[in-house]
Amino acid sequence: MTVTAEGPLPPVPYDVAIVGAGVVGCAIARDLARRPRLRVALLDAQDDVGQGTSKANTAILHTGFDATPGTLEARLVREGYARLGAYAAETGIPVERVGALLVAWDAEQLAALPGLAEKAARNAYPDTVLLGPEELYAREPHLGPGALGALHVPGESVICPWTTTLAYATQAVRAGVDLHLNTAVRGADRADGHLLTTSRGTLRARHLVNAAGLHADTLDRALGHDDFTVTPRRGQLLVYDKFARPLVRHILLPVPTALGKGVLVAPTVHGNVLLGPTAEDLRDKRATGSTADGTAALREQGRRVLPALLEEEVTAVYAGLRAATGQEDYRITAHPGQAYVTVGGIRSTGLTASLAIAAHVTGLLADGGLDLGPVREPEPLTMPNLGEAFPRPYQRADLIAADPAYGTLVCHCERVSRGEIRDALASTVPPRTLEGLRRRTRARGGRCQGFYCGAAVRELFERGAGP
């Protein structure tokens, strides 16, 4: 097992190369790692896993109630919801089953709710309940005035997206997958298998999986296909301080439109409240900056949904790009003659569907001639808990008694201990930047955004958190 970010790539061919180490690419790598006979490479242009869309989504574990019935996405989200729920329980990934409320603010939206309930039933989710205004406000007393009713979807949940991606990558690497970071694919040719030209030299593989997210269409065209075009859809979000958390009990959703699920207000497993995202179709696949117009529009919509939220402090503003294709479905296609599978157009539901997508892609590879060999399940894994609803290390007397470093706080806003930072730096897939460390521990991610703890965290990072 190796994790590399510099130097030449191995000259020996791989059985499978996966381009893109987002949540879906890492899930595919983990699934293939269950087949010890295979030699698998996972490549990413960035310096960490989950650096693209995966790190900047709304962190919702979807039931799939509002997917387009009969689509591949609907099936994989439904299967993935069950798979990821079980996986999170096994590995300690924080999940809170808070439920969702689709709130109707006018007569037209209210009339649409029964149809959404029927759609949910067609997607094998019959548990929705229509609520009148009285029950709605009893459930969400801080909701803005004027709501006429809602559709309750009890199974919708919030999850930690960073820990999910990292868990997949950790198990994949421990089971023998080679993770090559800082490895941008610049060209692809068919020459005795696949020959990838990268920023770190060439890499050969018998089979190729394109999970390149925003750049999946570019790699697809390099291999002679023109099935879809990715339009980056920017979603800007505001993160409110933990003091806002008591204001909201459910994920508050608007009635969806053709552009997406719309602007939501949602609790997070980290104890904050999210407001967003926007939906802006752009041309630049690197345009992850926030704008004054975008944040102003979010605040205006948030004012109607949860007026008291606007009185709370914003601790972070971020933006992510989703891989919109203009299609109603995922663009997952096998090209058996090329020993190649495209995994494109994976939108915001990709986190939920990730394990089901991985199983589906493994099946497509097998249908295309890949001899999978016997199965060996990965070793059990317990991920560090970043969720506020579960005991954190600083709250566990047993951990602190065994190792006082878990009782020594470095980041006081997020209650991150020296022991957690040390563990992250020594982990199977360690952070290479302070931002990577933040995603693994929440250090510097709180109210002060590192103003007080920044120097101490940097010192520990630079010396590897040793004694």
Salt bridges, closest charged atoms under 4 A:
ASP15 OD1 - ARG206 NH1 2.82
ASP31 OD1 - ARG34 NH1 3.40
ASP48 OD2 - ARG439 NH2 3.14
ASP48 OD2 - ARG440 NH1 2.76
ASP66 OD2 - LYS261 NZ 2.76
GLU73 OE1 - ARG347 NH2 2.37
GLU79 OE2 - ARG75 NH1 3.12
GLU96 OE1 - ARG245 NH2 3.81
GLU135 OE2 - ARG139 NH2 3.41
GLU140 OE2 - HIS250 ND1 2.77
GLU156 OE1 - HIS62 ND1 3.31
ASP178 OD2 - ARG39 NH2 3.85
ASP217 OD2 - ARG221 NH1 3.52
ASP217 OD1 - LYS285 NZ 2.90
ASP226 OD1 - ARG221 NE 2.91
ASP241 OD2 - ARG447 NH1 2.33
GLU280 OE1 - ARG234 NH2 2.83
ASP281 OD1 - ARG233 NE 2.67
ASP284 OD1 - ARG286 NE 3.46
ASP371 OD2 - ARG37 NH1 2.98
GLU377 OE2 - ARG34 NH2 2.83
GLU388 OE2 - ARG392 NH1 2.87
GLU388 OE2 - ARG442 NH2 2.96
ASP398 OD2 - ARG396 NH2 2.97
ASP403 OD2 - ARG422 NH1 2.81
GLU414 OE1 - LYS242 NZ 3.28
GLU414 OE1 - ARG442 NH2 2.31
GLU420 OE2 - ARG392 NH2 3.91
ASP423 OD1 - ARG422 NH2 3.14
GLU435 OE1 - ARG438 NH2 2.88
GLU435 OE2 - ARG444 NH1 3.56
GLU459 OE2 - ARG463 NH1 3.05
GLU462 OE2 - ARG458 NH1 3.53
